[in-house]
Amino acid sequence: MISYRLPVLGQKRGGVDRVAHDLADGLGRRGYDVTVWSYDPKPPGAAYDVRPLPWLGFANSKLGFRLTGGYIGNLISLMPKYDADVLMAHGDSLLLPLLRKPLIRIMHGSALGEALTASHPFRFLLQLGVYPQELLAALLQRGCVGVSQNCRRFNPFLRNIILSGVDLARFAPAIEKKTISPSILFVGTLQGRKRGNFLLALFNRFVRAQFPEATLMMVTEPGPPMEGVSYFTGVSQDELIELYQKAWVYASPSQYEGFGLPYLEALACGTPVIATPNPGSKELLRNSEFGLLARDADFAGRLCELLRDPAARAKFTEYGLARAREYSLDSMLDRYEALIGKLRPRTVPANAAA
């Protein structure tokens, strides 16, 4: 498996890195011999090996980080000598067919969707340049996978949809951990399409005015000091689960998500979700059936209504738990195993009986 990043305790990582880890770890625990090529070290307790990708210094530089994914990464991914029956790539698979190995390319959204919500012209151009590569990869590589149904919105050539999932044995409700005072959780970044700064402004201006004891827990990079706001960077999975369990509401004003893993994690922990409409939130929440969708002008008001209404929160908790059961980690792993068997029928777990 090729994944530029993996979860690292104490450092901020995104949903793609978490899914890469969960997939590699899950397959490893099912008996497959999994090696992940990455720029990050092996997470503690992971059921897979990690080997370093080439050009670490370049990839970790500011410019290199931007140019690796979608561009130079296509060359870097060819450099290692893969001793594998199947390759799995979380991005940059355009040239990997040259290695003549069965290939699964996992697309976590659309570069065009990223471009259309980019806040900086440079990022807009970078993502726009990646989009034709995604189309070509899906057209030519029969093992391309989208992690949600809406991935086909911008890429009709995708042949496989395998919904991302979470470990429902770990991401589970704990009502006794809910805070006494109203509390909100956000997972993302302050800048860019995640718009953590937008939520901070709403919390400071509107939420605290109605709920003076309310707190906002931000799983993001450190931001400006504000009354009632706490920042958490690089938390462990256990710490993240506890934050979901504590919060009254999970709030996300993100402009674009290909899937939106935090939405699912919150639902699985019994925490109601309020989000701005985007492809990921509309699919997972099914247009406000399993959570609230609110546009920018209404976001603060609907958030306050949810904090004020225990009956509404109880309803969305019940519906959200039912929705989360459709997205189990085991189901995701089953479907990837089936695809592996389709692409390479003789591939079996390393510990399978002869």
N, C-alpha and C positions, 0 to 999 in steps of 0.2 A: 504494500500500500504506500502511496505517496501522499503526504500531507505536510505542507510547509510548517504548520504549527500544531502543537498539542497543548493540552492543559498543563500549566505550570503554576504551582502554588506561589502566591505572592505577586503574580503578574496577570494583567488583564488579558483574557482570551475570549474569542467569540464562539457563537453557536456552531459554526462549521468545524472548529477544532474539537469541540465537545462531541459532535456526531462522529467525527473520524475516530476519536478515542473509543467511544461506546461501540462502534462497529468492529474495530480491530480487537478490542477487549472481549466483546461478546463472541466473536468467531474463535478467538484464542481459547476461551473457556469451553467452547463446544468441541475442542480438540484439533482445530486447524493450527498449523505452524505459520504464524503471522509475523512478518517483519514490516515495520513502518519506517520509511525513509523520511527524515524530517530535519528541521533546523533546531528543534527542541529536544531535550533529554527525555528519557523514558519516565513516564509518571510512576510514582511509587505504587507497587502492587499490580501494575499492568500485566495482563496475560499475553504479552507480545514483546518482541525484541524491537529495538530502535537502532537504526544506523544513520550516520550523518549524511545529508545531501551535500554536494559540492558547493563551493563559493559561499561559505557561511558568512565571511566578512562583508562581501558585497550585498548579500541578501538582507543582512541586518542593518545596512546603512539606510539612511532616509530615502535616497533616490533609488537604491537597489531594491528596497522593499516594494516601492511603487512599480518598478519595471519588471520585477520577477514574475509576479502573478499575471498571466495572460500574454506575456511576451517572452522574455528571456527564459522563463520557466519551461517553455517548450523544449529548449535546448538542454537545460540543466537536467530535466527528467530523463534524457537519453544517456547521461553519463554513467550512472551506477551500473554494475553488472548484477542484474536481478536473477537470482536462482529461485524462480517461482513458476508455479503452474498457471497462475492467474495474476494479472496486475490490476490494482484498483487505484484510481487517481481522483483526488478531490481537487480537480482543476488541471489545466494545461496538459491535455492529452492529445493535442493535434498531431504530434510526430510519433507518439508511442506505438502506433501500428507498425512502424518500421522495425520494431523488435520482434514482430511476428509471434506475439503471445496473446492469448485471450485477454481482453481488456474490458474493465468496467469503469466508465467515467461517471462520476457522481456530480450532478449539477444542483447546487443549493438555491438556485434562483435564476435570474437573468441579468446579464451585464447591461442590457438595454433598460431594464427596470431600474438598475442602479444609476445609469447615466441620466435618466429622466428626472431623478430626484437628487442628483449631485448638487452640492452647494458651492462647488469650486469648478471653474472652467477646465482646469487641468484634469481633475478627476472625471469630468464629463467626457473629455476626449479620450482618456485612457479606457474607460468602460465602453465607450462607443466602438473603439477599436477591437475590443475583446468579443463583442457580440457576433460579428461574422464568423469568428472561430468557433463559437458555440453552435451556430447553425451548421457549419461544416462538419464538426465533430458528431453531432447528432444524426446528420444525414448519412455519414460514412461509417460510423461505429455502432454496430447493432447492440452493444452493451451499454449504451448511454442510459443513465437513470436520472429522472427528476424526483426530488424529494417531496413534491406536492403536485396536486392536479394542476394548479395554476402555472406551473413551470412551462406547460404547453401553451400558455397565453402568448408568449413571445417566441416560442420554439416549437412549431408544429411537427418537427421531425423526431422528437423524442419518442422512443418506442416503449420505454419502461417507466412506470411510476412506482416507486417504493416509498411509502410515507415514513417520515422520520418517527421515531418512537422514544419513549422514556421507560426507565425501570420503575414500574408501578409498585414494586415492593419497597422502594426507597422513597420515591416521590409520592407521598401519601399524606392525608390530613392528620393534623394533631391539634384538635380544637383547644386543648388545655394550654397550648403555647400562644394563642392569640393575645395580642397586647390589650391592656385595659382601655387605653385611649385610642382614638382613630389612628390608623397607620397605613401608609402607602409604600409599595415597593416598586422600584424601577431597575431594570437590568439593561445596560447598553452603554452608549457613549454620550458625552455632553454635546459634542459637535456632530455635524453631518446629519444623515437621514434619521438617526435614532432620536435626536432632538431632546436630550436630557435637559439642556438649558431652558427649553420651552416649558417643560414640566416644572422646573425650579421656579420660574417666573410665576406660573399659575398657582403653585403652592404658596408662595410668599404673598401674593396679592389677593387671592380669593379663598383658598382653603383655610389658611391660618386665621383669616378674618372671621370665618364661621366656626372653626374648630381650633381654638387657641392652644389646645393640648395635642393637636395632631402632629405626627412625625412622618418624615419622608426618608426612607432608606434607599440610598443610591448605590447600586453595585456598578461602579464605573470608576474612571480616573478621579482623583481628588478635584473638587471644585471649590467655588467661593464659600467661605463660612456663612451659614445662614441659620437662624433660630429654628430648631426643630429638625434640621437636616443632618444626616450622618452618611459618610462615604465609606464604602467597602471595596477594596481593590484586591484582586487575586485571591478570592475566597475559595476554600475547598468545596467539594460538592456537598459534603455534610453541612457545612456552614450555610451554603446557598439554600439547601432544602429547609433549614431552620428559619431562614429569613422569609421564604415563601409561607411557611406555616404560621409565622407570627403576624404577617400583614393581613389587614382587613381587605385590602384591594391591591391588585397588581395593575399599574397604569403604564401605558406605553403610547406616546404620540408619534411613533415611527411613521415615516412617509412611505417606506417600502420594506417589505419582507417577502422573501421567496417562500418561507415556511413560517418562521417565528417560533423558535424553540421555547423561549421564555413563556409565551402564551400557554403552551401545552404543559410546561412544568408547573405553572401556577394552577391551572385547572386540576392537574393530578394531585396537587396539595390542598385542594378544596378552597382555593382563593379566587374570588370573582375577578374577572378581567374587564378592564375598559381600555379600548384602543381606538386609534384613528383608523379610518377605512384604508386598507391597502390590500394587495392580492393575498398575502398570507393571513392577515387577520380576518378578512371576509370569508376565506375558505374554512379556517379552523373554527371560527365563532359562528359560521353560517349566518352572516348578516343579522347579528344580535340575538340569535336563538340561544347560544351558549355563553354569551357575554355581551357587554355593551360596546357598540360602535358609535363614536361621536366625532363630529368634525371639530376643527380648531375652535370655532366661535362658541360651540356648545360644550367643549370638553370639561372646563372647570365646573360648570353648572351640573352636568351629569355625574361628574366625580363626587361632588358634594352631596347630590341626591343619594348616590349609592352608599356613601358613608353614613348618611342619616337614616337609611331604611334597612333595618335588619332583616325584614321579610324578603326584600329584593336580593340581599346578599345570600340569604339561605336558599332562595330559588336558584340563583346562578351557581351556587356551590353544588347543589344537587345535579343540575344539568351539566355543569362542567365536569364533574366526576364521571358521569355517564359518557361524555364525549371523550375524555382521556382514555377510557377503556378501549376505545377504537384504535389507539395509537400506542400499543405496548411495544417495548423493546423486543420481546420474544417474537412478535409478529414481524417486525422489521427484519430480524435476523433470519427468520424462516424464509422470507422472500429473497434475501440476498443469497442464502444457501441454494435456493431453487435456481436462481440466475447463474450462480457459479456452476451448478450441475448442467445447466443448459449450454453454457459456453465451453465447458470442459467436463464432459460427462464422467471421466474417470477420476476426477479430483475428489478425495475423501479426507475427512479429518485425520490428522497424524496418528491419533491413538485408536483409530477404528480397527476392529478385528479383521484379520486377514481372511 
